[in-house]
Amino acid sequence: MYEFVTGPLAWLAFAVFFVGIIVRLVLYVRGLDWKLDRVTYSVNTAFGVRGAVRSILFWLFPFGTQSYRNNPGFTLALFAMHIGLIVTPIFLLGHNILLQERWGFSLWSLPGAVADLLTIAVIVSALLLALRRIALPEVRIITTAYDYLLLAVAVAPFVTGWIARYAYVHSQAWLIVHVLCGELFLVAIPFTKLSHFVLFFATRAQLGMDYGIKRGGMKVKGISW
């Protein structure tokens, strides 16, 4: 079973992930319409690119925006979770050993203590974000079971990985469950809100172009709207 989930099933999960993300990006870009969005995507390009880069950078770092600064606790939990979600799977020693065994290459690996710390940060941050959805009326009113399910899908590989690492019994079974959870997470990304993993950059770039061109970026450059 372990050979199957770390071999053919893993290949399938990665294929769905990469192809799905590419399709989502292509559909997003093809869906842009300068007449509808009223942004000149192919004209005034310098102003648009400048605005896109500024938008991405300001939202990519903690406290880079007013929204982040107004909600410091939420910001810390959000960034702790996302850093752990991205960094830990890529640079975990166990994953790199598997990469070397299966595909003949590996990346630099995190020290075990750092990987443990990031794993705990992801789990705790996810719990705090879930509690925030329950506690704050303005967030609770737009939250559905779907949001909690996606949060569980994202965190499940970390919970099961932690158990597999420290389990005294059934560690092989937990390892298989961990791999399956990771593959479910990968497959879910292109088809759910988890696609913001990549679409974040596309949407921030679009909004940045909007503000960089027509909402003050060009100021008195003769924009007609």
Secondary structure, DSSP 8 states (H G I E B T S, - for coil): -HHHHTTHHHHHHHHHHHHHHHHHHHHHHHT--HHHH---TTSSHHHHHHHHHHHHHHHHSTT-SHHHHH-HHHHHHHHHHHHHHHHHHHH-HHHHHHHHHHHS-------HHHHHHHHHHHHHHHHHHHHHHHH-HHHHTT--HHHHHHHHHHHHHHHHHHHHHH-SSSHHHHHHHHHHHHHHHHHHGGGSGGGHHHHHHHHHHHHHHHHHHTTTTSSSS----
